[in-house]
């Protein structure tokens, strides 16, 4: 579904999640024919090719093969660099994540309460092992209703590391942040996507 150029419309909310599998099939948040909601926990994590959101004329997803994001047609990659070596932080098996931030005004009156979605999120978490270095990584793209798209990056390690977090768009480095890590403690940054 994410590889097709057709404009798929979300059902009930601005964006729906979708997973493309390696065998060419897909599973969406709502069945396109019956409009019945599918269970996120039925996703086969071992066969994911792409996972993300579609709606409002746009597609946002990650490639499971390398962890890169495709945000409205732009490729975004995130690396952790230590001593001149770049670790592609999304290059290992990933657990998909999606959630919505919403609020409801409660007025103590009978009848259904309406919730308002502030933002819809998707991404993944993974673990990277290379020699004696173990990195625990989570990257979540936020699509807020009234502000710019951003990526929330959380990173921790099993040992102290003095590295940089590197963001690339279309293969070119666009920003770099000092990101020293203390063993067992997570660091977090919210990065506004630069198209």
C-alpha positions as CSV (number, residue, x, y, z in Angstrom):
1,X,0.0,0.0,0.0
2,X,2.8,2.5,0.9
3,X,4.5,1.9,-2.5
4,X,1.4,2.7,-4.5
5,X,0.9,6.3,-5.6
6,X,-2.8,6.2,-5.0
7,X,-4.3,8.5,-2.4
8,X,-5.8,6.3,0.3
9,X,-8.2,8.0,2.6
10,X,-8.2,7.3,6.3
11,X,-11.4,6.1,8.0
12,X,-12.9,7.9,11.1
13,X,-9.8,9.9,12.0
14,X,-7.2,12.0,10.1
15,X,-4.6,9.1,9.8
16,X,-4.8,5.3,10.0
17,X,-2.0,2.9,10.6
18,X,-1.0,0.4,8.0
19,X,1.5,-2.4,7.7
20,X,2.9,-3.7,4.4
21,X,4.2,-7.3,4.6
22,X,7.0,-8.8,2.5
23,X,4.6,-11.1,0.7
24,X,2.8,-8.1,-0.8
25,X,-0.2,-8.2,1.5
26,X,-1.1,-5.5,4.1
27,X,-3.2,-4.9,7.2
28,X,-4.8,-1.4,7.9
29,X,-6.3,0.0,11.0
30,X,-9.7,-0.3,9.3
31,X,-10.7,-2.8,6.6
32,X,-11.2,-0.9,3.4
33,X,-14.4,-2.8,2.5
34,X,-16.2,-3.5,5.8
35,X,-14.8,-0.4,7.7
36,X,-14.3,-2.8,10.7
37,X,-11.4,-1.9,12.9
38,X,-8.4,-4.4,12.9
39,X,-6.5,-5.2,16.0
40,X,-3.0,-3.7,16.2
41,X,-1.8,-6.7,18.2
42,X,-2.5,-9.0,15.2
43,X,0.4,-7.5,13.3
44,X,2.9,-10.2,12.3
45,X,6.2,-8.4,13.4
46,X,8.4,-11.0,11.7
47,X,7.0,-10.1,8.2
48,X,6.9,-6.3,8.3
49,X,8.2,-4.5,5.2
50,X,6.8,-1.1,6.1
51,X,4.8,0.4,8.9
52,X,3.2,3.8,9.3
53,X,0.3,6.2,8.8
54,X,-1.7,7.4,5.8
55,X,-4.4,10.0,5.4
56,X,-4.9,13.7,4.6
57,X,-3.2,13.1,1.2
58,X,0.1,12.0,2.8
59,X,2.0,8.8,3.7
60,X,4.4,8.5,6.6
61,X,6.2,5.2,7.2
62,X,9.4,3.4,8.1
63,X,11.2,0.8,6.1
64,X,11.8,-2.3,8.3
65,X,14.9,-3.3,6.3
66,X,17.0,-0.3,7.5
67,X,14.8,1.7,9.9
68,X,14.7,4.8,7.6
69,X,11.6,6.9,7.6
70,X,9.7,8.0,4.5
71,X,7.9,11.2,5.5
72,X,5.9,12.7,2.6
73,X,8.3,11.2,0.1
74,X,11.5,12.3,1.9
75,X,13.9,9.7,3.3
76,X,15.0,10.5,6.9
77,X,17.8,8.4,8.6
78,X,19.1,8.6,12.1
79,X,22.5,7.4,13.2
80,X,24.5,7.3,16.5
81,X,28.1,8.1,15.9
82,X,30.8,7.0,18.3
83,X,34.6,7.4,17.6
84,X,33.9,8.0,13.9
85,X,31.7,4.9,13.5
86,X,28.1,5.4,12.6
87,X,25.5,3.0,14.0
88,X,22.3,3.0,12.0
89,X,20.0,2.9,14.9
90,X,17.1,1.3,13.1
91,X,18.8,-1.5,11.3
92,X,17.7,-4.4,13.6
93,X,14.4,-6.1,14.2
94,X,11.8,-3.6,15.2
95,X,8.6,-3.5,17.3
96,X,6.1,-1.1,15.8
97,X,4.5,1.6,17.9
98,X,1.4,3.7,17.3
99,X,-0.8,5.8,19.5
100,X,-3.0,8.9,19.6
101,X,-2.9,11.8,22.0
102,X,-6.3,13.0,22.7
103,X,-8.4,14.9,25.3
104,X,-12.1,15.1,26.1
105,X,-14.0,17.9,27.8
106,X,-16.1,16.4,30.5
107,X,-19.2,18.3,31.5
108,X,-21.1,15.8,33.7
109,X,-24.0,15.7,31.3
110,X,-25.6,12.5,30.1
111,X,-24.6,11.4,26.6
112,X,-21.4,10.6,24.8
113,X,-18.3,12.6,25.4
114,X,-16.3,13.7,22.3
115,X,-12.6,13.3,22.3
116,X,-10.3,15.6,20.3
117,X,-7.1,14.2,18.8
118,X,-4.1,16.4,19.4
119,X,-1.6,14.2,17.6
120,X,-1.1,10.8,16.0
121,X,2.2,8.9,16.5
122,X,4.0,5.9,14.9
123,X,7.5,4.5,15.0
124,X,9.4,1.6,16.5
125,X,11.8,0.4,19.2
126,X,14.8,-1.9,18.7
127,X,18.0,-3.1,20.3
128,X,21.4,-3.0,18.6
129,X,24.4,-5.2,19.7
130,X,27.8,-4.7,18.3
131,X,30.7,-6.2,20.2
132,X,30.4,-5.0,23.8
133,X,28.1,-2.1,22.9
134,X,24.4,-2.5,23.3
135,X,22.1,0.3,22.3
136,X,18.4,0.5,23.1
137,X,16.6,2.8,20.7
138,X,13.1,4.1,20.2
139,X,12.0,6.5,17.4
140,X,8.5,7.9,17.2
141,X,7.2,10.3,14.5
142,X,4.5,12.7,15.8
143,X,2.0,14.2,13.5
144,X,0.5,17.1,15.6
145,X,-2.7,18.8,14.6
146,X,-1.4,22.3,14.7
147,X,2.4,22.3,14.7
148,X,5.3,20.8,12.7
149,X,6.1,17.1,12.4
150,X,8.8,15.9,14.8
151,X,10.6,12.7,15.7
152,X,11.0,11.8,19.4
153,X,14.2,9.8,19.7
154,X,15.1,7.9,22.9
155,X,18.5,6.2,23.3
156,X,20.3,4.3,26.0
157,X,23.3,2.1,26.2
158,X,24.9,-0.6,28.4
159,X,28.0,1.5,28.9
160,X,29.1,5.2,28.9
161,X,29.4,6.5,25.3
162,X,30.5,9.9,24.1
163,X,28.7,10.1,20.7
164,X,26.6,12.3,18.4
165,X,23.1,11.8,17.2
166,X,23.1,12.4,13.4
167,X,20.0,13.2,11.3
168,X,20.1,12.8,7.5
169,X,17.5,13.8,4.9
170,X,17.8,12.4,1.4
171,X,21.3,11.0,2.3
172,X,22.7,14.4,3.4
173,X,23.5,15.3,7.0
174,X,21.2,18.1,8.1
175,X,21.8,18.2,11.9
176,X,24.1,16.7,14.5
177,X,23.7,16.8,18.3
178,X,26.2,15.9,21.0
179,X,24.6,12.9,22.7
180,X,26.8,11.5,25.5
181,X,25.2,8.5,27.1
182,X,25.6,7.2,30.7
183,X,25.2,3.5,31.2
184,X,21.6,2.5,31.9
185,X,20.2,6.0,31.5
186,X,18.1,7.1,28.6
187,X,18.5,10.4,26.6
188,X,15.7,11.9,24.6
189,X,15.4,14.6,22.0
190,X,12.5,15.8,19.9
191,X,13.7,16.8,16.5
192,X,11.6,18.9,14.2
193,X,11.8,17.3,10.7
194,X,13.7,19.4,8.2
195,X,12.3,18.7,4.7
